[in-house]
Amino acid sequence: MNMESLQKNSLRGKLASGLDALFNPGSVAVIGASSTFAKWGQMILSNIVSGHFQGKVFPVNPREKVLCGLPVYRHIQDIPETVDLAFITTPAHAVPSILEGCAEKGVKGVVLITSGFSETDEAGKRLEKDIVSICREKGLTLIGPNTMGIICPYAGLFATGTHARPRKGSVAFISQSGNLGNQLIDWAEQQGIGISLFVGSGNEAVVTCTDYLEYLEHDPRTNIIMLYIESVGEGRRFFEAARRINRKKPVVILKGGRTQAGQVAAASHTGAMGGEVTVFRAACRQAGLLNVAVPSELLDLSAGFSSLPLPRGNRVGIVTLGGGWGVVTADACNEKGLVVPDIPPEIIETVGRYLPPFWSKGNPMDLVGTRDPDVPLVAVEELLKWEGIDAVVSLGVVGRFGLIRQMIQSTREVDPSASPVFLDQVEAFSHRYEEKYTTRIVEFMETYEKPVIGVSLAKTDEGTVRPVAGRRYSGVFYQTPESAVNVLARMVSYQAFIGS
């Protein structure tokens, strides 16, 4: 190994150490903290404080005395205690001197929210080069500039413009777009997807997407990595790292700037120049990376990969309360390269004991709208027991609660003779059944180590991912059959890659 390689490895080792301190701070300062609603200094500070960060928080502003009930300091050097991480929200021209002050104070890392750098004009590019020089000279680890912030759930640190609070989990999101990243985080909260880390990487002046990947490779809390990128510097290094990491932790990529219009937008957004999309896709295929086309697919895949066991193969059993959904799902499976095999007579006989003689007697298993609460569980488990099936898609069992609740509401409004006690009991039973079904499905997955992917009959308030206390897997229920099948197909593809 030559001297240049040794120096690069040394710098990367220091960077990883700096990132660890940055994502697990004991104290933070917000430079440019403000009382003006919706200014960045107000949004970041109020989010950190209201998110119940357990460390110390120091607002910095020369014109304020108290913010969010905290004493305010004129300059970061005036803070009498150690500061691990500083958020900077001041105008761009003030940033170089502030970085000098952070270095003087011994700050370990900086999240530079401020825009007005390489994404703007030549003057902005020169200013960005200046701050890079300062950070390298002073040993500052810097995220950004032009970033929407970071979320570190295990540190209790929520520091983005969007005040979303996703639960702790195993999915890391790295996004060169803050707005898109924040939307994904908001969706993650709504859908019950737990995250380990979110970083709006912005212009990536100092810390690059590849650096984040290499950090997450060794992060014990991260099992799945989601990337939104518009450009990649050091392409060879990125794909070598991604291919290596992808064998241990799935790496899912949404590439912006796939078209000419997108490339122009990317250049004015983060200063990124999008590369040739065909070359990028080919490199992703060689590295086994999961390349997606739309943001919602990032969420779908993060739900599946974080909550379900990987399928061993591509053979799918389908359980449905209605025939049409089964047909659509079988078509989707075949179109995605999944096999829907015939079911052996012994399984048909077992399930048939619970159903009228006109049920489908095949795969898909159409349970003809049965109201017997045990039948869906029997059907799913019988399929999971069979060695000829690698995964099950279950349609319409969960989601009936929402429809029943609507029916109960209509009955209450128009039928005075309807017993309120009876209607309450029906509603409670329906809700308990969905909870029981989810728990049993998760138990099945742990017993048989095969995924069961659900599709909800109707939109619910529960979210896509439904954790079960004390279990390593979770129930997963998508809104459409095509979403469920697409996730399963991508999981099968990933399993084939890591097994090759």
Secondary structure as UniProt FT lines:
FT   HELIX           3..23
FT   STRAND          27..31
FT   TURN            37..38
FT   HELIX           40..50
FT   TURN            51..52
FT   STRAND          56..60
FT   TURN            62..63
FT   STRAND          66..67
FT   TURN            68..69
FT   STRAND          70..71
FT   HELIX           76..78
FT   STRAND          85..88
FT   HELIX           92..94
FT   HELIX           95..105
FT   STRAND          109..112
FT   TURN            118..120
FT   HELIX           122..138
FT   STRAND          141..143
FT   STRAND          149..152
FT   HELIX           153..155
FT   STRAND          157..160
FT   STRAND          168..175
FT   HELIX           178..191
FT   STRAND          195..200
FT   TURN            202..203
FT   HELIX           209..217
FT   TURN            220..221
FT   STRAND          224..229
FT   HELIX           235..246
FT   TURN            247..248
FT   STRAND          251..255
FT   HELIX           260..269
FT   HELIX           277..287
FT   STRAND          290..292
FT   HELIX           295..307
FT   STRAND          315..320
FT   HELIX           323..335
FT   TURN            336..337
FT   HELIX           345..352
FT   TURN            353..354
FT   TURN            357..358
FT   STRAND          365..366
FT   TURN            368..369
FT   TURN            373..374
FT   HELIX           375..385
FT   TURN            387..388
FT   STRAND          391..395
FT   TURN            398..399
FT   HELIX           400..414
FT   TURN            416..417
FT   HELIX           420..448
FT   STRAND          452..455
FT   STRAND          465..467
FT   TURN            469..470
FT   STRAND          474..478
FT   HELIX           481..498
//
